[in-house]
Amino acid sequence: MSYAYLGQVSLGALRAVLAVADAGSFRRAAETLHVAQPSVSRKIAQLEDRLACRLFERNSASVTLTSAGQLLVARLPALLAELDQTLGDAGKAALGLAGAIRVGFSEAAMSSFLPPLLRQVKRECAGCEIELIEATSNEIAAGVAENRMDVGFSLSAPDDPLLDRVALPSEAVGVVLPDDHPLATAASLSLSDLRDERFILFPRHVNARLYDRMIECCMVSGFSPRIDHQVTPRSRAIAMVAAGEGIATISARLQHQCVPGTVYRPLAPPAPSIEFTMLLRAGTDTHWSRVMRDCAGRLGPSPAGAAEAG
């Protein structure tokens, strides 16, 4: 049977079939549906005409299902329940109350503030699923602009009319040192203390803003940094510090990632900070996006303490 043909069948007729089958009577079915009996008889007669078969055998004493009616009644409840669920979910999705939220994220965001933020969003958006898509900052911006992602958490904020940008609290940057380094006993450090050190930085393309800001702050502090290694991910940079290959920078929020053989120390100004941005398509106004903005607005600043990690 073609879909076009099925499109001629009304839901009212299908529900009338179930009601008559359950009640065993057109009269009692009409009472259950709160309609007149002729309406029930007419809908079922029209359905039988369109199917070119009888669904009920009728006599003065009873109404019984034919074999075609039995098959239809056996399958209809699941089909109607699924249709009701689908229509309800579609309405909720239109309001941003259900469905999947495609979230683009950088490794830095996922290692920092993003997990608790997403956990809060899921609590406040019952029925929403989170689909996570790891990407670079440039890929996240393009993904949101081109509707391949619903929201992104990026290390950069391109000036694009297709995007709404929500600035997130900046994160202080500190330094990871070998635990036997002469400066490891200091409560905090300035960049000028590090003028003779070998730096291990992320490649510039990972976060050009932070990379350039680090160079700028070092220059303000009176020296040009010696960059011996540019590596990713962060775990590799920290492992290289533990091996005595230099020093690395890390967000204060992530100081717990330091491994044995390393310590974290905060940096006094002038020092760079990590700037995250939440990206949405321009004009996005759904329940989940309002919750996302609210949760992002409640993010606190990164810790700036000098606690030793590892």
C-alpha positions in Angstrom: 0.0 0.0 0.0 1.4 3.4 -0.9 2.1 6.2 1.6 -0.1 8.4 -0.5 -3.0 6.0 0.1 -2.3 5.8 3.8 -2.4 9.6 3.9 -6.2 9.3 3.2 -6.8 7.4 6.5 -7.8 9.6 9.4 -6.5 9.1 12.9 -10.0 9.3 14.1 -11.0 6.3 12.1 -8.1 4.3 13.5 -9.0 5.2 17.0 -12.6 4.3 16.3 -11.5 0.8 15.2 -9.6 0.3 18.5 -12.6 1.6 20.5 -15.1 -0.7 18.8 -12.7 -3.7 19.1 -12.3 -3.0 22.8 -16.0 -2.3 23.6 -17.4 -5.0 21.3 -20.1 -2.5 20.4 -20.5 0.6 18.2 -22.7 2.2 20.8 -20.4 1.6 23.7 -17.4 2.7 21.6 -19.2 6.0 20.8 -19.8 6.5 24.5 -16.1 5.9 25.2 -15.1 8.4 22.5 -17.7 10.9 23.6 -19.2 11.1 20.0 -22.4 10.1 18.4 -22.7 6.5 17.3 -23.3 7.4 13.6 -19.9 9.2 13.6 -18.2 6.0 14.7 -20.1 3.9 12.1 -19.3 6.4 9.3 -15.5 6.6 10.1 -15.2 2.8 10.1 -17.2 2.4 7.0 -15.0 5.0 5.2 -11.9 3.2 6.3 -13.2 -0.2 5.2 -14.0 1.4 1.7 -10.5 2.7 1.4 -8.9 -0.6 2.5 -11.3 -2.5 0.3 -12.0 -5.0 3.1 -14.2 -5.4 6.1 -12.8 -5.0 9.6 -15.8 -6.1 11.5 -18.5 -8.7 11.1 -21.8 -7.2 12.3 -25.0 -8.8 13.3 -27.8 -8.0 15.7 -26.2 -9.7 18.6 -22.5 -8.9 18.3 -19.6 -7.2 16.5 -16.5 -9.3 15.9 -13.2 -8.6 14.1 -12.4 -10.1 10.8 -8.9 -11.4 10.1 -7.9 -8.1 8.6 -9.4 -6.3 11.6 -7.5 -8.5 14.0 -4.2 -7.7 12.3 -4.9 -4.0 12.3 -5.9 -4.0 16.0 -2.8 -5.9 17.0 -0.5 -3.4 15.4 -2.3 -0.1 15.9 -1.6 0.6 19.6 2.2 0.6 19.1 1.9 2.7 15.9 -0.4 5.3 17.5 1.7 5.5 20.6 4.9 6.1 18.6 3.1 8.7 16.5 1.9 10.5 19.6 5.4 10.4 21.0 6.9 11.7 17.8 4.4 14.6 17.5 5.0 15.5 21.1 8.7 15.4 20.8 8.5 17.6 17.6 6.5 20.2 19.5 9.0 20.1 22.4 12.0 20.4 20.0 10.5 23.5 18.5 10.6 25.1 21.9 14.0 23.7 22.7 12.7 21.4 25.3 13.8 18.1 23.8 16.0 16.5 21.2 19.8 16.5 20.8 21.9 19.6 21.4 25.0 19.4 19.2 27.9 20.8 21.3 31.2 21.7 19.7 34.1 21.8 22.2 37.8 22.2 22.4 39.9 19.9 24.5 40.8 22.8 26.8 37.1 23.6 27.5 36.2 19.9 28.2 39.2 19.7 30.6 37.9 22.8 32.4 34.5 24.3 33.0 32.4 22.5 30.4 31.5 19.2 32.1 29.7 20.8 35.1 28.1 23.3 32.8 26.6 20.6 30.6 25.5 18.6 33.6 23.6 21.6 34.8 22.0 22.2 31.4 20.8 18.6 31.3 19.2 19.0 34.7 17.4 22.1 33.6 16.4 20.8 30.1 14.7 17.5 30.9 14.5 15.4 27.7 17.5 17.0 26.0 20.4 14.9 24.9 23.9 16.2 24.5 25.8 15.3 21.4 29.5 16.1 21.9 31.7 17.1 18.9 35.4 17.8 19.6 37.0 20.2 17.1 39.4 23.1 16.8 38.3 26.7 17.5 38.0 27.4 13.8 36.1 24.3 13.1 33.7 25.1 16.0 33.0 28.6 14.6 32.3 27.2 11.1 30.2 24.3 12.5 27.9 26.7 14.5 27.6 29.2 11.6 26.8 26.4 9.1 24.2 24.7 11.5 26.3 21.5 12.0 26.6 22.4 15.7 24.0 24.1 17.9 26.5 25.7 20.3 30.3 25.8 20.6 32.9 26.5 23.2 35.9 28.1 21.5 39.2 29.6 22.4 38.6 32.3 19.8 35.6 34.5 18.8 35.5 35.4 15.1 33.7 38.5 14.1 30.9 36.8 12.1 27.4 38.2 11.7 26.1 34.6 11.7 27.3 34.1 15.3 26.3 35.4 18.7 29.2 35.5 21.0 29.0 35.1 24.8 32.2 35.8 26.7 33.0 33.4 29.5 35.0 34.2 32.6 38.7 34.3 31.8 41.0 31.7 33.4 44.3 32.6 35.0 47.4 30.9 33.7 50.2 29.6 35.9 53.3 27.6 35.3 54.2 24.0 35.7 57.8 23.4 37.0 59.8 20.3 37.8 59.4 19.7 41.6 63.2 20.0 42.1 63.4 23.4 40.3 65.0 26.2 42.3 61.8 28.2 41.9 59.5 25.4 43.0 59.5 26.6 46.6 58.1 30.1 45.8 54.5 30.7 46.5 54.0 32.5 43.2 56.2 33.7 40.3 56.4 36.5 37.8 57.3 36.0 34.2 60.6 37.9 34.8 61.6 35.0 37.1 61.4 32.7 34.1 63.6 34.6 31.7 66.2 31.9 31.6 63.8 29.0 31.3 63.0 26.8 28.3 59.3 27.1 27.5 57.0 24.3 26.3 54.0 25.9 24.6 51.1 24.7 22.6 51.5 25.3 18.8 50.3 28.7 17.9 47.5 27.4 15.7 45.8 25.8 18.7 45.2 29.1 20.4 46.9 32.0 18.6 45.5 34.6 21.0 47.0 32.9 24.1 50.3 32.2 22.3 50.7 35.8 21.2 49.6 37.1 24.6 52.3 34.9 26.3 55.0 36.4 24.0 53.7 39.9 24.6 53.7 39.5 28.4 57.2 38.1 28.3 58.4 41.1 26.3 56.7 43.5 28.8 58.6 41.6 31.5 61.9 42.4 29.7 62.8 39.2 27.7 61.9 37.2 24.7 61.0 33.6 25.7 63.1 30.7 24.6 60.6 28.2 23.1 62.2 24.8 22.9 59.1 22.7 22.3 55.6 23.3 20.9 53.5 20.2 21.7 49.9 19.1 22.3 48.0 17.7 24.1 48.5 19.2 27.6 49.3 15.9 29.2 52.4 15.6 26.9 53.6 19.0 27.9 53.3 18.2 31.6 55.1 14.9 31.1 57.9 16.7 29.4 58.2 19.1 32.4 58.4 16.0 34.7 61.2 14.8 32.4 63.1 18.0 32.9 62.6 19.3 29.3 61.5 22.8 30.3 58.5 24.5 31.9 54.9 24.7 30.7 51.9 27.0 31.2 48.5 25.7 32.3 45.2 27.1 33.4 44.9 27.5 37.2 41.7 25.5 37.0 43.6 22.6 35.6 46.5 22.5 38.1 45.2 19.1 39.4 46.5 17.6 36.1 50.1 18.0 37.3 51.8 14.7 37.6 54.3 13.5 40.2 57.6 15.3 39.6 55.9 18.6 38.8 54.4 21.5 40.7 52.0 24.3 39.8 52.7 27.9 40.6 50.5 30.9 39.8 51.9 33.8 37.8 51.6 37.4 39.0 50.7 40.1 36.4 51.6 40.8 33.7 50.5 37.3 32.7 48.3 35.9 30.0 44.8 34.5 30.6 42.7 32.0 28.7 39.6 33.5 27.1 36.8 31.1 26.2 33.7 32.1 24.2 30.4 30.4 23.8 29.2 30.6 20.2 25.5 30.3 19.1 23.9 31.0 15.7 22.7 34.6 15.6 19.1 34.9 16.8 19.0 31.5 18.6 16.3 31.8 21.2 15.1 28.4 22.6 14.6 27.1 26.0 17.9 25.2 26.0 19.8 28.2 24.6 18.4 30.4 27.4 19.4 27.8 30.0 22.9 27.5 28.3 23.4 31.3 28.5 22.2 31.4 32.1 24.5 28.5 33.1 27.4 30.2 31.3 26.7 33.4 33.2 26.9 31.6 36.5 30.4 30.3 35.8 32.8 31.5 38.5 36.3 32.8 37.9 39.1 30.3 37.8 40.9 29.6 41.0 44.1 31.5 41.5 45.6 29.7 44.5 49.1 28.5 44.8 48.3 25.0 45.8 50.9 22.4 44.8 49.6 19.6 42.5 51.0 16.2 42.0 
